[in-house]
């Protein structure tokens, strides 16, 4: 079976005129007999960009949320208002309170901007699970990813409370895994759980060792230099052919990945399409 992944929301745009960028991520996954939307961006560009690229979001009845941050969930309500009812696949912790507490002490709410009751009113139905599960032909959700690597610590400043007393480890972070004839394709939201942790779980649970491509946010732009170095070492061992990063990867980390993997690197901006 073949799959087509199209980036609909990202921080930057590609060469297609008329598309818009925002801090966020969303991708449309099409395959024989179906399609799904992975994340929804902040909500300002999803519908516009999909229409500009000729992607009919109303043809799918399923949405996957990688985790409960505003820049991945904010487009859910506009989507429901535009297309009607959707089944939403997510982790049970997707509605948790989330804050970024700055060094100045300022607290900024960064969780999903809508309550469950409001989304139910607009036609959402929720299928919540923390487990690795198959959701379609060759399509799997990692569910909660075990944090096993000592170097993938993510970024600091994320909390479950506005006073910054309880650190948020983002247990709801999950990725989409596609099994293809060329190997695994991983579609990431922010990958707060760590790229290496996510790849390891995906290989273990699918039984597929080859990793053909990684697409989406890696959160390396907010992580330590040590995490970037160790991640690069690990990526060399996977032998992947496409490293298509975006969103929270950050400019410096993306530039480093481009230098280290010049043949494999692709900026997954709005409009980027991977067919496999």
RAMOKA-V382910 format. One record per helix or strand. SS is the DSSP state (2 for helix, 1 for strand). FROM is the first residue (numbers start at 1). TO is the last residue. If there is no record, write none. Layout:
# RAMOKA-V382910
ss-><SS | SS>
from-><FROM | FROM>
to-><TO | TO>
This chain:
# RAMOKA-V382910
ss-><1 | 1 | 1 | 1 | 2 | 2 | 1 | 1 | 2 | 2 | 1 | 1 | 1 | 1 | 2 | 1 | 1 | 1 | 1 | 1 | 1 | 1 | 2 | 1 | 2 | 2 | 1 | 2 | 2 | 1 | 1 | 1>
from-><3 | 13 | 26 | 34 | 46 | 57 | 62 | 69 | 70 | 75 | 86 | 99 | 107 | 111 | 116 | 124 | 133 | 139 | 158 | 167 | 176 | 183 | 195 | 211 | 220 | 225 | 242 | 247 | 251 | 265 | 270 | 273>
to-><9 | 13 | 31 | 38 | 52 | 59 | 64 | 69 | 73 | 83 | 90 | 101 | 109 | 111 | 121 | 128 | 136 | 141 | 159 | 167 | 180 | 188 | 206 | 217 | 222 | 238 | 246 | 249 | 260 | 267 | 270 | 275>
